[in-house]
Amino acid sequence: MAKFGDHLKKRLEELHKAGQDVPKIMAEVAEGATIEAVRVATEETPPNGGAAIAGTNMRSGQLAQHWAADSTTTPTRSGNKVQTTLANNMQYASYVNDGHRVDKHFVPGLIANGSLLERDPKGKGGLMVGVKTTYVKGRYMKQKAVSRYKRVVSIELDKRVREAFK
């Protein structure tokens, strides 16, 4: 199986031979692919899958919102290089993406309300966490987004080559 970089290079060479404006095409394709990657990352970031936002003062959706806020979908050009950025600058993004250990510790203000965990803004009460769950699996939303980016770039460049040789 050919690597992504080899496929990309081959398609760009074909477009260059066809007399196409390769830097312009690279910028257009990168922008579209990055927009799609941001959409996928946002979709894969919790809370997702139609999960109700439950538990008072617990879920905000900020992590998902930061994909669009922190990413740069408009390409910047530097010579023959076109760059976009998929980013999430929330402090805990890597923990949700990659997974993390949970050490047993006390969380002030965390209370159980039936099957829901809730945070008391006044900080009253508290619970020990990390007692039953010692590891939280990662969601790998960044890897899913990068995979979609590569797929979109490949499909779009293949389409541009076909159009150039019609």
N, C-alpha and C positions, 0 to 999 in steps of 0.2 A: 504494500500500500504506500502510495506516494505521500510525502509529508506536505503539510499545508503550505509551507514556505516555497517548496519546489513547484507546487501547483500554481501558486500566486505568481511566481517569477515567470513561469512558462506562459501564462495567460497575458501578463503585461508585455512580454516580448512579442507575442502574437499581435496584440493591439498596436504596439509601436510599429511593427512591420506593415500593418494595415493603414498606417498614417493617421492614427487616432491621437487625440490630445490625452496622453496617458496621465499626466498629473491631475487634470480635471476629472477624468474618470475615476482615478484613485480616490480623490476627495469625495466625489459623489457616492461611491460605493462604501467608503469608510463611514461616512455620515449615516447612511441608511442602515448599515450593519450595526453601528454603535447605538442608534436609536432602538433597534430591535433588541440588542443585548440589554439595554437599560430596562426595556419593557419586561424581558424574561427575568432579570434579576429582581425587579420589583414584584413580579407575580410569584416568584419562588420564595420571597422573604416573608416570614411570619409576621402577623397573623395572616394566613392565606387559606385557600381551599374552601372558602365560604365559612370558615370558623367564626363564630360570633365573638365579638370583642366583649369578654365577660370578666368580671372581677373588678370591683371599684378601684380606680387609680392604678391599674396594673398594666394594661396594654394601650399603647398610644398609636402605633403604626408609624412612628418616626423613622425607624430603621428602613422600612420600605420606601418612605418618601425621600430619604436622603440619596437614593440611587440617582434620581433625576436631578436633585439639587447639586450634588457633588461631581457628577460626571460632566465631561466636555464632549458634546456630540458634534459641535462645529469643528471641522478639521483645521489644523494649523499646518502650513507648509514651510518647510525649511529645505531648500534645494530640491532633491528628488524624494524627500521624505514627507509623508503625510501622517499626522498624528491626531488621534482622538483618545479620550480617556474614560474608562469605566471605573468609577470610584464610589466609595461610601466611607465618609470620614467619621461616622459614629464610633465612639470609643470601643464599643463591644461588638462591632460588626464581624471581626475575625473570629470571635468566640462562637457566634451563631453559625457562621459559615463553616468553620473547621471542627467544631465540637469542643468540649471542655470538661475538665474534672469539676466535681462539686465536693468541696471539703465540708465536713460537718461544721456548721457555725450558726450563730443566733442572728436573726434579722429583726431588729426592733420595728414595731408598727405593722408587722405582717400578721394577719389573722386568718383563720379558716372560717368561712361562712358556708356551711354545708360542704359541697364538693369544690367550691371556689376559694382561691386565695385572694385576699384583698389587702390593700395597704391603707392603714388608718393615717390620714394626713397629720393627726395630732401626735402620732408616734406611740400611742398607747398599745400595750400588749406586745406580742412578739412570738416567733416560732423558731424552732431549730430546723434548719434545712440541711440537705445532704445526708439525711439519715437513711432513706430508702434508695435514692438515686445517687450513685457515685459518679456517673458519667452521662453527659448529655451529647447525643450524636449530632454531628454537623449537618446543616441543610445543603451545603455546597451550591448555594445560589450563584456565586461568582463563577464557578467552573461551568455550570449550566449556561450562564450568559455568554461566556467566552466560546463555548462550543457552538452556540447559536450564531455568534458573530462570525466564526469561521465558516459555518455552513452558508450563511447569507452572502459572504464575500465570494465564496466559490461559485454559488449559483448565479450571482449577479455578474461576475466576470465571464463565466461561460456564456451567459446570455449576450453580453456586450461583444464577445468574440464572434458569435453566430451572426449578430446584426452587422458587424463590420465586414464580414465576408459574403454578404448577400448580394 
